[in-house]
Amino acid sequence: MSREFGFHFEDRTTWVHIQDSFPLLHTIKEAFNQEGAVLLVCDTHTEAFAGAVLGRTAPEDTALCVLPPGETAKTWSSVEAIISAARGAGLGRDGLFIGLGGGVTGDLTAFAASVYMRGARLCLISTTLLGMVDASVGGKAGFDLLGIKNLAGSFYPAEHVYMPLEALSSLPGREWKSGLGELIKTAVLEEGETMFTLLKAMPAESFRRKPEQTGELIARSVEVKGHIVEADPRETGSGRALLNLGHTFAHALESAAGLGVLSHGEAVAWGLVRSCELGLALGITPPERARKIIRCVEDYGCETAAPHPLMSGDHNSTADYTETFFNALGGDKKRRGGKLTFIVPAAERAVSLGADAVPKQLLRDIIRGVRH
């Protein structure tokens, strides 16, 4: 499969390449017309892919920075390690940062590139379903701070994003679920029902066996997200905020359970169900549409129960669980004017709600699993 998209984010164009195999370093350098030094950033899980990009012998002007894996490594110390490696390799402002891995590696590499000498060149090679359908497109970069997901960050789109489908064959089941949470979210935001139709025809176990269909879902997801971001690249209006569907609940769950305890996509899938319940209670989400979304989440084996089992088992009482969750909601970085916003599915796509439109008791009931 080979698909290419170009998206214009303010003064920068991001070219997305969906292809069967990993890009070679010389191909990447040609795309950038690159003459300066190169730093390839990966983690211990994706280090094995570095050889597919660099070849057997990396050029003398190419350095490798290997980070610990997972959300717990999404910290300032990892950013500092990338910057230190870039400095040690002699990268100037014309140097090229290449992030090879999932969303965590991509976010860290992009943030480091954005602040290195006030901005170096950036390429991302996404190796997870979650990274391909969400994290690698749109320019958001950052790391976790003070127990809050992506509290520190910047907008810094990559010039080229490569999505080698062969990388997906090595994903464990949990990583597939993580990507599916974001895929379902994007299907809700798509105009029409094409993605839902494709998802319905793709049982979870089929993704490994049907790379062409998987690639088509990825391509459609990239196209939907790319056009939304083009219209509102820095999330100053309400357009890009729609991409946060399910995320207010999801980020609170991630923080309350402990960052890294569950994957981002798993949390988003859970948050989608809570968003449907909120939309139903407020008369915004049509019942049949809510059932379709929730059924899709359930069909892919994602957790839908409230309270979330990871949380309810760690607290002595429902009151403790509720307060822990509400404290995490209060730290959400997506607050506008000091107030939370919620995105809920509507008859078509989704709508944004200020916290003033959402009774606190209703929120408490939803995260506790009280039916309305």
N, C-alpha and C positions, 0 to 999 in steps of 0.2 A: 504493500500500500504506500502511496505517496500523495500527501496533501500539503498545501502551503497556504498560509493566510498572512496578510499584512494588516496590522492595526496601527493607527496613528494616535499616540498619546502625547498631546501637547507638542513639544518640539522633537519628539523621538518616534521613530517607527519601529515596532517590534515585528519581526518575521518569525512565524511559527512553522516549523517543519515536522510533520508527522510522517514517519518513515519506518521501514521494517527493521533496519539495523542501526548500530551506533555510528555517529559521524566520526570521521577520522580527523585528527588534529590539523592536518594540512588543509582539509576542506573547510574547517572552521576559520582558519587563518586567512584563507582566500576570501571567505564571505566578509570578513572584517577588514580585508586588505591590511592585515596586521604585520607590523615589522618589529614592534616592541616585545618585551618579555611577557611570558604567560605563566599564570598560577592556576593550577587545577586543584580544586577543593572537593574532597569527598569525605565519607566517614568509613569506619571499619567494615560496614556492611556493603558498601559500594566500591571499596578499593579494588575489588576484583574486576570491576568494569573499566578501571582506568587504563588497563592494557589494551582494551578494545579501541580506546580513543587515541592513546599515545603511541601505540605500536610497541614493538619489543624494546626499542631504544628511544627514550624521550630526547628531544633536542636539548642542547646545552642551555638554551634560554627558557626552558620550561621547568617549573618547580611543582612539587606535590605537597599539599597540606592535608593530612588525614585527621579528622575529628572523631570524638566519641559519637556513637549513634543515639538517636532518639530525642524526644522533647526535653529531657533533663539536661541535654547539652546545648539547648538553645539559650545561651547566656552570654554576658559580656566577655567572659574569659575565652569563649570560642571565637568571638569577633576579634578579640585581641590576638589570638593565635593566628588567625587569617592575615591580619594586618602585619604582624611580625614576620610571617612567612613571605608576604609580598615585599616587605622592606628588605629582608635577607636575600631575596632573589633579584633585587635591583629593579623592581617594577617602577616605572615613572607614571605620569598621568596618561601616557599612551599605552600602558600595560593592559593586559587582558585578564580579567578574572573569569574562570569557568567553574560554575557550580555543578557538580555531578552527583545527583541523588534525588531524594524526595523533597518535600516541602521545607523541612527543617534546614537541610543543607542549602537549599536555594535561597531561603530567607536570610540566612546568616551571610552567605556569599554576597548577595545583593546589597545588604546593609553595609558590609565591609567595603565593597566597591564604591558605594555612594559617598562614603566619608573619606576614603583614601585619597589624599592629595586633592580633596574637594571634588572627586568624581573620576573614577577610572572606567574602562570599557567592561561590558558585562555580557556573558553568554551563559545560558542555563541548559543543562541536559537533564531532563526529567526522567526518573527511573521508576516512579510509582504511579498508580492510577490516580491517587489523590493529587500528586504533583502535577500531572498532566491536565486534569480537568479543572484544577483550581489554583494551586499556589504559584505555578510558573508563569501565568499570564495575568497582567494587570498592574504590575509594578510595585506591589506592596512588599516591603522588606522590613525585617525587625527581629527582635528577640524578647524573651520573657524577662520581666523584672518585677521585684517586690511581690512575687507570687501571682502576677497578672499576665495573662497571655498577650504577647506582642505589645507590651506597654511602651517600649522604646522602638521607634521605627521611622521609616522614610518612604517616599514614593520614588522608585528608581527602576523603570522598566528595562529589561534586557533588550539588547539590539537583535539577538537571535535566540530562539528557544527551540531545542531539538527534543523530539519525543520518539525515541526508538522503541517500537512495540516489542522487540525481542527481550527487553528488560523485564517486561511484565510476567514472563514465564516463570521467573524465580520468586515471585511474590508469595508469601504465606497467606493463608485464608483471611487472617485478620486485616491484612493490608488491602485485600480486595474489598472487604466490607467498608473500610475507611474511605476508599474512593467512591464506592457506591452511594454513600451518604451524600456526597457533593453532587454526584451525577443526578440523583433523584431531585435534589434541590434545584438544579439547573433545569431539569425537565419541567418543574412547576413554573419557572420563569420564561420558558420558551413560548413563543406565539404558535399555537397549534398543538397537536398531540403526537408529533413524530417521535420524540424521544421516549414518551411513555409507551408507544407502540413497540419500539425497539426493545425497551426494557422488559415488557411483558413477554416478548418472544425469546428472551435470553435468561433462562434459569441461572442461578449463581454458578453452578458447576460448568456452565457452557463458556464462560469467559476465556478460560485457558484454551479451549478447543476451537474457538471461533475468532481468530485474530482480526479478520476482516470486519466482522460485525462490531467487535470491541473498538476497532479503529474508527468506525463510522460514528459510534456513540461519543468517542473522545472528540472527534472532529466537530460534531454538532455542539457539544458542550463548549469547546473552545470558541466556536463562532458566536454562540449566544453571549458568553461572558465578554469576549472581546468587543462586541458592538455596544454592550452596556457600558463598559469602561471607557470606550472612545467618547461617549457622550458626556461623561462625568468622571474624568481621570483621577481627580483628587477628592472625590466624594464630598464635594461642596454643596451639591443639590440632593434631590431625593432619588435620582436614577440609580446610581451605583449602590446606594444603601439597600436596594432590593436584593443584592447579592448576599446580604446578611440574614436572609430568611433562615430561621432556625438557630441563628448564631447567638442571639442574646441568651437564650436558654442554654445553648451548647457551651459557650465560654464560661458561664457560671458553673455548670456541671464540671467542666474540666478543672476549674480553680478549686471548687469545693471538694472534689474527690482527690485533688492533688495532681499538679501538672505532670503528664506523662503516664498516669495510671490507666487511662483509656485513650484511644486515638481520637484525633480531631474529627475525622469522618464519622466515627461511631457516635460521638457526641452530637454532631450535626443531625444525624438520622433521628436520634432521640429528641433533639430540639425541634425538628420538623413536626413530629407528632404533637408536641406541646403547643406549637404554633397553630396547628390545625384545631386543637381543642380550644385555644383562645379565640380563634376566628369563629368557630362554631358558637361559642358562648356569647359572642358579641354580635352575632347575626351577619358576619362578613363573609365567612367561608361557606359556600353551599354544601349541604350534607353529603351529596354524592361525590363532590370533588374531594372533600376531606376523606371519605372512605377510600377513594382511589389512591390517594397519596399514602395513607396509613397502610393500606393493603400492600402497596409496593414496598414500603419499608419492611413490613413483616415478611414478605415473600423472600427477601434477601437475607433473612435471619438476623436483622439488627434488633437491638433491645428497644422495646417501646414502653415498658412498664414504668409507672410512677407510683411511689418513689423509685428512683433508679436503684437497682440492687446493690451497686457499689457504694451508694450513699446510705441506704437504709440499714445496711448491716454494720455500719461504722458508728452509729449514733445510738445513744441510750433511749431516745424518745423521738416521736414525730416532731415535737417542738424544737428539739436540738437540730434535727435535720433541716427543718424549715428555716431556722435562723441562720444556719451555716450557709444555706443556699442563698438567702436574701443578702447576707453580707457579701457573698461573691457577686451577686447581681449589682450591688452598689459600686463595685470596683470596675465594672465593664468600661473599657476605653471608648466605646462607641456612644457614650452619653452626649447629647446635644443640649447646650444651655444648662448643663448640670442635671439633665433628665434622661432617663432611659428611653430608647425607642424599640419597638417591636415590629417585625415584619410578619404579616400573616397572609396566607393564600386568599385570593379573592376569586370571583367567578372567572376572571382572566388574569393570569399572572399573580401579582401580589400587591399589597398596599402597606404603607408605613403608618404606625400609630405612635403617638407620644404617650408617655407614661400616664399623663393626666386622663387619657381615655380608657385606662385599664385599672379597674378597682383592685386595690392591694389584696383584698380577701379572695378575689377571683384568682390572682396569681398564686396565692398560697394554696388554694384548693387544687389548682392544676398541677403544681409540682408535688403535691401530696397524693394525687390520684383520685381526688374527689370528683365524681361525675356531675355535670350540669346538663 
